[in-house]
Amino acid sequence: MTLTVLTLAVVLALVLLSQTDAAKDYASALAKSILFYDAQRSGKLPGSNPIHWRGDSALNDCVVGGWYDAGDHVKFGLPASAATTVLLWSLNRFRDGYQKAGQLNQMYDSVKWGLEYFLNSWDPVHLEFVAQIGDGNLDHGYWGRPEDMTMDRPCLKINTTSPGSDIAAGTAAALAAGAIAYKTKGDDDYSKTLLTAAESLYAFAKNYRGIFNGSNCCYTSDDDRDEMCEASIWLYRATQNAQYLADARSFVDLTLAWDLSWSSKKPSCQLYLYEETQSDQYKVAIQNFFNNWLPGGTVSYTPCGLAWRSKWGSNREAANVAFLALAAAESGVDSDRLRKWAVEQINFILGDNNHDGGCFSYQIGYGTKYPTHPHHRGASCPDKPAPCGWDNFRATTPSPQVLVGAIVGGPEVDDSYEDKRDDYVLNEVALDYNAGFQGALAGIVHLQDKNILPTTNNKCPCAS
């Protein structure tokens, strides 16, 4: 082989590396994300619990179970329902991706933990729903294991005189999406249980409108129409009752959405309604959203190509829209363009960036370089019987426990990032941070399975 030919071969190999998923194990990242949700479990843990440093906790809560929101130990209704809906949406849309990754059973086990908590939180006889357990201000005064908590954990409910239709409808959406997932699984009885709860909870939300205002510190919503739209469309999908579709049409907002998040499901509803009606008005709305997010729109980009919408949870923002893009592509919305962009966003998070010399994964436990100081109490604590407290928060050493699968907040707009436990903006982890990311991973594995994974061109490809 001549030197010229050899040089060309090397160049070609480098180009191919930059344009493919050669160094990305999306199925492994998907499995790790599910483990993060296992680490967030509250209540009596099963014998199959895979997180050795987690044990039973909050057994005296008014509703036992569910997931802790983030690095803290409050169970907030709005982000939990939003994350669960996205997770179930991904299961319904990309079930084959979970199956191909060998994670289908694990995914059903994971989401059932959240669904069971929602079922137990709803009292359809007295029209009461537990919207939150724990007080953010009290909770944030504690640093330690969830198993060792002693602070007051108030039970905050919504009812006919203290409404919270944002949380009630958001939860109804999750339950309805769950009903579809379990019907597909062949568990008709559980599917019917979920659907019955979803319908009664949605009716409650529709009859008693009002925003939940009891969270004190966190997750304040300013509208419930997006959750009402989301709930009604999932109920339509589960029942084919035309009234639910009519409701969704009445609730949808076709103006330009800022993002897809725990507080805004506006772009989701635009896509849902396009999928169900094939009406151009909904297609135009969702296309406008993506045009605003992709290069050339108003969303900023880091030097290595992350779509950077917000300093708080920059990875989360990009991953959520990446999942939405993959879902839209399945419905024929700018399929090639959106798939390429979405995979590039996930590639950035998994290592196609220049932090720490490159190949730095913002998912903990993926690859060889990843955050070791997440803002997460339990992970910062050593094995029992060693004590855990604020000294562990302030420690500069890596967390004793590896919070496998968690996505940390992410970089600044200039791609700078510091792995510091006390920086909860860049190093927070949360239920909603992983949901869209996990859904996107399932979508990418689906593309791999169908042999239609797009050619990508990340700006800072991992060369290892």
C-alpha positions, 0 to 999 in steps of 0.5 A, a space after each residue: 500500500 502506498 503512502 498516499 493510499 494509506 493516508 486516504 484510508 486513515 482520513 476515510 476512517 476518521 471521517 466515518 468515525 465522526 459520522 457514525 455511532 461507532 463508539 456509542 453503545 446506546 443500548 447500554 446507556 438505555 439500561 443505565 438510565 433505567 437504573 437511575 430510576 431504581 436509585 430514586 425509588 422511595 418506599 419498601 424496596 423489592 428483593 430484586 433492588 439492583 442498587 446496593 446502597 439503597 434501602 427502604 425509606 419514607 415508610 410513614 409517608 401518607 402514600 408510600 412509594 414513588 420516586 424522589 424528585 432529584 438529589 433531594 427527597 420530595 415527591 413532587 407531582 408535576 415533574 413526576 407525572 411529566 417524566 412518567 408520561 414521557 417514559 411511557 410515550 417512549 415505551 409505546 412509540 419505541 417498544 422495539 427499541 427497549 426490546 432490542 436493548 434487552 430492557 423491555 421487562 426492566 422498563 415495565 418494572 420501572 414505570 410500574 413503580 411510578 404508576 402504582 404510586 399514582 394509583 394509590 395517590 388518587 381517591 375517586 370517592 372523595 375526589 382527593 389526590 396527593 399532589 406532593 409529599 414533603 416540604 421543599 424548604 424543610 427537605 433542603 435543610 437536610 443532607 443525608 441518606 433518604 433511609 435516615 430522614 427524620 424531618 416532617 413530610 407533609 402530605 399535600 392534597 388537591 380536592 374540589 376546594 383546593 384544585 390542581 388540575 395541572 397535576 391531576 391532568 398530568 397524572 391522568 396522561 401518565 395513567 392513560 399512556 400506561 393503560 396503552 402500554 399494559 394492554 400491549 403487554 397483554 395485561 388487560 386487567 392492569 390496563 383497565 385499572 389504569 384507564 379507570 383511574 385516568 378517566 376519573 382523574 381527568 374528569 376531576 381535573 376538568 371539573 375543578 380547574 386551577 393551578 396547584 400552588 402548594 409546592 412552596 419552593 419548586 415546580 410552579 406552573 402557570 397554565 394547565 391547558 397543556 396537561 389537559 390537552 395531553 391527558 385528553 389525547 392519551 385518553 382518546 388513544 386509549 378509548 377512541 372516545 371522540 369527546 376526548 379528541 374534541 377536548 384536546 382540540 379545545 386545549 391545544 395551543 398552536 403558538 410557538 413553544 419555548 421547550 418541552 419540559 415538566 412545565 410545558 407540554 405544548 409541543 407534545 400536544 401539537 405533535 399528538 394532534 397532528 398524528 391523530 388528525 393529519 391536519 396541517 395546522 398542527 403539523 405547521 405548529 410542530 415544524 415551527 417549533 423544530 425550526 426554532 430549535 435547529 440551527 438557524 433558529 433562536 436556540 443557542 448552540 455550544 461550540 461542540 453542538 449542544 442545543 443550549 436553551 437554558 443554563 439550568 438543565 441544558 442537557 435535559 432541554 436538548 434531550 427532551 427535544 431530541 426525543 420529540 424529534 425522533 417521535 415526530 420523525 416516525 410520523 413523517 415530520 422532516 424525518 431525515 433532518 430531525 433524526 440526524 439532529 436528534 442523534 447528534 444531540 444524544 451523541 454530544 451528551 454521551 461523549 462527542 464534546 471537548 470537556 476534559 480532553 473529549 469523550 466526556 459522558 454527561 451520563 454517569 457510569 457511561 464510558 470512562 470519563 463522567 461526572 463523579 460529584 453529582 448533586 445527589 444526597 444518597 450517592 454522596 454517602 458512604 456505606 452504612 454504618 458510616 455517618 452522612 451529613 453536610 461534611 459529605 456535601 462539602 467533600 471534594 472527593 468523588 461520591 462514594 456511590 456511583 449514581 449509574 445512569 443519571 444525566 447531570 444538568 450539563 454545560 454552560 453555553 460555551 461548553 464549560 463545565 465543572 464537576 462540583 457537588 455544590 453546583 446544583 445548576 450544572 450537576 443536579 439530577 432529576 426524574 425529568 432530566 432522564 426521561 426524554 434522554 431515555 426515550 431518545 435512546 430507545 428511539 435510536 436503538 429502534 433506528 439501529 434495529 431498522 437499519 435506518 440510523 442516520 449519518 451524523 457529523 458531530 463537531 467534537 467527535 469522540 475519537 476513542 
